[in-house]
Amino acid sequence: MTALEDPVAIGGVEIPNRLYRAPLLECAGTEPRTPERLVRELEPAAASGVGLVTQGATIVRPESGCPAPRMTRVHDPEFVSGLAPVPEAIGDHGGRVFCQLEHGGLRSLEIWHSAYRERHPDFRQLAVSRPPRALRALDRVGMFDIDAQVLSTAEVRELARDFGRSAGYLVDAGYDGIHIAGANMGIVQQFLSPYYNRRSDEFGDGVRFLECVHDAIREFAGEVPLITKVPVETEFPRPLDRRITFDDGVRIARRLERIGYDGVVPVTGSPFWDTNLVRGTYPERAWETSDLQPGYEEAFGGRWRARAVAAAHRLHSRWVEEKPAWNREFCRRVREAVSIPVCCEGGIRTREGIDRLLDPSAEHGSSEAAPEPAADLVGLGRPFYAEPRLGARLLDGEENRSVDGTEAKSGPSPVRDRDAGRALCRNCNNCTIPQVTGAKGTCRTPSIVRERAWLEKEGVYDD
Ligand SMILES: Cc1cc2nc3c(=O)[nH]c(=O)nc-3n(C[C@H](O)[C@H](O)[C@H](O)COP(=O)(O)O)c2cc1C
C-alpha cells in the first residue's frame, strides 16, 4: 500500500512524503524584499510537514511576459542568488522546493491589464503564431490590446535557452527542482495547443519546444529534477475542434518521459485562461470588496469593463462543473502510460480523497479488481491560502483520516471534529480575484478565517 507519508523520488531526489503545495501566485514581486516575502509565504507549508513546496510561476525574461501583477522575475543571476533563503528555510524543515518557470506569451499583462498597458505601450506579446480569432475579436472590441510578435525559429530557441539560464540560477541558489508552467494558457500551452500553434517550422510540433527547454535546462542546471504541467483542452464545448485531446495529452506525457522529464502534472482545462483553472463558486465577496474596486477598474480599464468581466465570470463559473479531484481520470490515464511520477492536483480536499488517488485498493474488496492509482504525489493549491500549515492536518495520525468526524479525536472544538482530515477551503474563490490587483494570495472568506483561528487556538497546526 502506498501512503501519503511514504517518500518518493523525482529525478533521483528524495521527497520525504507525497504531499505537495501546488504552484500559486505569491505576488512577491522582484524587489529586495522578495526573498523575505517568499519565505513568509512558502515556509509554513514545509513547517507543517509538506514534502514538496512549489513556488508559483516566475518569469524568465526581464520585461513583458508576466501573466499577473507582481510576479517574480528570475532572469538576473544576482537577484536569483538572493532567493537562497527560500530553499534554506524549506530545507530546514526537511522539505524540498521546486520553482516554476513561465512566460505568458499571449496571456501577458500587456494584453489584458489596462493600466499596465498604458505604462508599457511599446511591449509586444510573444506569440507562437498569429493570435486566434477569438482573441482578435476581443482586441477589436477593446477588451484586449494585442500587438503580437510571432516568434521566429531562432527566437523560439533563444526563449528556450532563457528557461535554461533561469533554471541554472535557481539551482545555484539552492532550489531542489524546476517545474515548467506547461498549462494555464502560458506560452508552453500555446506551443502544445493546435488552437494556438499553426507553425510550419520544427516548432509546429509543440513538444519540440519543451524538448529545447529540457536541453537548455540540462545545459545550464545539470541533472536537476524537472517536471512540467501537461494540459488537455477538454473543458470547452465544440465547435472548438482544434484542441489538445485526452489522447494527445497522454502522447505528450509519454514523449516528455522519453525526452528526459522526471515527472508530469496532468491537468484538464481549456485553451483559455478561465475559471476551469479554479473551479468553484463565483467569488461574490471578492468582487464586492470596495477597497479592491479601484484596482479592478485599473486592471480592466474602467468600471463598466470590470463589471462586464465580473458578469462573464459569473456565467462561466456556473457553467464549469466543480467536482472533487477533477484531474483524477486524466492523471490515471497518464500514469498508465509513463513510469515517471505523476502529480495530481485540482479540487482535492480530503485525506480520504488523497488516499484514494494514491492507492484505490484500500476501498475495494479482494474479489474486485481495484483501479490503478491515479497519482504518485498529491497537491493542493487554494487550501494553502486558507491554511498555510495545512500539512499538519493532512499528514500522519489516525485523527486526520476521517472526514465525517466519527473516528476523529474528540476535542472541545466542534470545528476540529467536523474538519478532521478535510481542508477548510470551500472553493469560494474569494482568494483569486484580488490577485488581478497584485494583492496577496490569502483566504478572504470570514467564516473560513474564523475556523482557521479556532484550529490555531486548538494547537492543531503545532508540531
Ligand atoms: C491564485 C492562483 C494562482 C495560481 N498560480 C499558478 C501558477 O503560478 N502556476 C501553475 O501552474 N498553476 C497555478 N495555479 C493553479 C494551481 O496550481 C492549482 O492547479 C489549482 O489551484 C487547482 O488546485 P486547487 O483546487 O487545490 O486550488 C494557480 C491557482 C490559483 C488559484
The ligand as a Gaussian input file, in Angstrom:
#p B3LYP/6-31G(d) Opt

LIG

0 1
 C       -4.479000      32.282000      -7.487000
 C       -3.940000      31.087000      -8.191000
 C       -2.687000      31.156000      -8.769000
 C       -2.188000      30.052000      -9.454000
 N       -0.937000      30.127000      -9.985000
 C       -0.439000      29.072000     -10.644000
 C        0.870000      29.118000     -11.161000
 O        1.618000      30.078000     -10.964000
 N        1.288000      28.061000     -11.879000
 C        0.506000      26.956000     -12.091000
 O        0.940000      26.033000     -12.760000
 N       -0.711000      26.868000     -11.542000
 C       -1.200000      27.885000     -10.837000
 N       -2.430000      27.787000     -10.267000
 C       -3.175000      26.521000     -10.337000
 C       -2.918000      25.693000      -9.080000
 O       -1.602000      25.200000      -9.083000
 C       -3.888000      24.503000      -8.977000
 O       -3.718000      23.661000     -10.082000
 C       -5.347000      24.959000      -8.923000
 O       -5.495000      25.983000      -7.973000
 C       -6.261000      23.793000      -8.576000
 O       -5.930000      23.248000      -7.339000
 P       -6.807000      23.579000      -6.007000
 O       -8.217000      23.208000      -6.346000
 O       -6.212000      22.703000      -4.954000
 O       -6.652000      25.017000      -5.750000
 C       -2.953000      28.868000      -9.567000
 C       -4.201000      28.819000      -8.962000
 C       -4.684000      29.894000      -8.261000
 C       -5.997000      29.798000      -7.570000

